[in-house]
Amino acid sequence: MHGAGRRVTITTSGVHDQKLSAGRTRLVEREREIAVLRTLVRRTAAGRTGLVVVKGPAGIGRTALLGALAEEAGRRGLRVVRTAGARERMLRFGSPGAPTDTTAHDGRAVAAPGRPPSSPGRGARVLLSSPDATAAPPLHGPLLTYRQVMGCAMATRPTLLSVDDAHRADLESIRALVRLMRTRQDLPVLLALGWRDGEEPIAPMEWATRSMLEVIRPRPLSGQGVATVVHRLAGTAVEARFQADCLAATSGVPSLVTGLVAGLDELRLPLTGAGLEAASAGDIPVFGARVRYLLHGQSPVAMRAAQAMAVLGDGTDTTTAAGLARVETTAFTRSLHRLETIGLVRALAGDTWSFAHPAVRNAVLTGTPAGTRRDLHGRAARLLHDSGAPADAIAVHLLASPAVAREPWATALLREEARTALLRGAAEHTVRLLRSCVPAGREDSCDPVLVMELGIAESRVDAESGIGHLTSVLDRLPDPDLRLTALSTLVGALTRTGRTGRAAQLLAAQDTGSPSGRARLQLLEADMLLAATDNREAYTGLLERASLRLDLPGTTPAERALLAGRAFIAVSRAEHLPQALSAADRVLRNGTPITDSPVSLAAAAAALAYADRPADAAHVYRQLLEGTDAVPDHLRAGLLALDGEAAQRLGRIDQALRSTVQALGSTPGARVTHHQTLALAVRLHALLDRGDVVAADALAGTVPPDAIDDAWQWSEYLAARGRLRLAQDDPVAAVADLTECGRRQELWQRTNPAASPWWYWAGHAHLAVGDPAEAGRLATRAVDLAHCADFPVALGTALELLASAGGERGRLQILEDAENVLAQSGAALSLARTRVARGRALLRAGHVGPARKVLRRGWDESHALGAHALHDEAHGLLLSAGARPRRATSRGAGELTRSEKQVARLAATGRTNRQIAEALFVTRRTVELHLTSVYRKLGLSGRKELRSALGRPRSAADPAPTRRER
């Protein structure tokens, strides 16, 4: 065993320690049984007759106890005769070829049954006979000879006759031996029988007198007993979780405990709960073999019951499982109780059963022949279908029985389940379901709609197979809508794999002579644009030949889909910004989640987010997430990532963390989709905003280097990781990550400084390594682009970076300009960060009073936002300025009272104080007091910042506020 400090042998009967003195076997939790056996040996040595039956289920340790009895008898000087019953050949003791072991414990040969001993030893040869021999049936000659040998041996010295697995032997011989013991109680012989529970038609206890009989029933090991066994085998302390899991898996049956430890050792897995959990996904060597050994010792009905349970899984009701096993329910239940006695199954509530552990179930499945398993799965699917079971439960069995899966009822069920799985975003599972309905090489003979469904699912996980299947059925689809669906998926798959030329040929072949034909072409062009954002070469190639006209009216869903894609690309490239933003607004004004694709609406909202309108974008994302039930899970992950990004831009750290954790789910970093990659980047930024560098580092550690591909979302991840390196005081690594991010952004033509903040963190990384010139270059470029585009957040943060990169001259004015710009943007965290930077500059310039005032605002705002690192920085600067900050003022939308929220929402729509007072039936003075409190808690300078602070975009129908109340 790994880590063992001594040689240990594992057998089916027990644990033997080679360092024990005199070769004695140490058994765990068998002290009471050993004491009884020692007493019996002493009595036999004193000349008395005895009968002991070691009774229990298979694997409980009967053989180990009989071995311990033999050792004790040999040590006391008894002659030891050991044998075992043979189930295969029901031979009588003494018959030629019987499986007996007649070697004395001291190594001397004992006369074999069937021939006289070579030396009778001391005393005369004794011929034993039963007093009632005339009444009993005549005995076989070999048995009489055996009795003669026994008499000779017992005349020499007291004898132990040990018969293991006596239930497998000839019962008449056992009965005769017991009758002999009962009638000749003066013989110094101890007869020990190992007997399995429930096997005997006539118990040996009924053949003996109560005074001479001793019954020993070994009990399963306790948790502490399991720990002791494991410790002896491994030589190390036992983890509490592993002790509990091992007890659950083995039910304390010693042979299973030792088998489990040996199996984990063979798999090179640690003896821990995690090691056992990892091994339980498959068959565990040694352990699985012992489970199957115990199972094969049961009746055929019990075997079928175990196989039926293994196929159906834990928690299946007894009636269904009995039907699958083709056994009457009462007999099935009896068989389960038998399996329970050997620790393989356990009863649950409501007449249901489960295996003791998943490893036990896997052992049973492994031992079931493949053909039998397929047959059982097929019949299980039909049974569950007829009983009204859920489709997903039936589909599991159909996947394991290909022949049944192609029956009409099964194919219909699998297709329906595949549609459900695709909505959940489980594309790989969808492909498995549909491939079971479409035999490889026989696609031409299958329903073309079925092949189309398979191609659509494959396009997400196996693009080449999806393209092949969609191409093969494109001309065979009877319905125009189905053909458009197939064509749309095919165009997207071709574009994502870089074959934009072929995709363009398919678009060019479309009939545009009718309104419906033009609409189909527009939808296909939109799909092609959005699909290209997953492949840089396809994206750049498409931009060279595709039209990005933004003058479509947007009156149809097809026009809006095309406008959304074009607007998103234009804003990312910082081109035709007025027209692009107007187009995005038209899409969102005319489109609805009912009539338009959520992808189109999300693309239009993303265009607004990249134009420094994150509040408007967040409103759209929330509508799609909360008001659309049919969004597939893979699209929902993308929406959540975008929602988290908008929240992070607005300084809503908690919301960003909530959205991104939902988007990522339990997906490991090595397997995140491109949508989830964006969520990963946003989550890193949000954790760093909160000041949790440890959690951010742990999250980044889940992503292996080879997972980073050429998608633009991974550029955002590199930006976030570069910021993390900067927070970890590793500016050189930060510069490397952020420089690579900038290179990728240029290749993707994402030149808009509002699209990604990579340049801001790159500038600070260059400052950290002593390169203010490069930081100034990045800041100047961002200022120029943001100023021309009228992007306030990008402009304000660029000015703050420019002030940090420049000299002292003009720094205060630049920071004041940055603060004024950001105050109008709704980007609360960027504003707080700039205020802290300005306070630091004022303090450095000796303007202590103004510095305190600015720092106090940044200190309050960072506390309200949950930006702990920034809050601590502001706190330290306030102390340096001689201030004594006591407690941060409660800030944020969560601190507003119900009345304040009502007033704030109405004011955000543009209503005047008088209109608000009339709507709420309060005085204008009350409205003014509420608004003053709202401005203080939200850190706002006036009414014009309310809309962005509350996250509600202005509707076209909202009236503008009067000048007097702005």
Beta strands, then each sheet from edge to edge (+ up, - down):
strand 1: 8-10
strand 2: 15-17
strand 3: 50-56
strand 4: 79-84
strand 5: 100-101
strand 6: 159-164
strand 7: 189-196
strand 8: 213-216
strand 9: 345-347
strand 10: 353-355
sheet 1: 1+ 2-
sheet 2: 5+ 4- 6- 7- 3- 8-
sheet 3: 9+ 10-
end
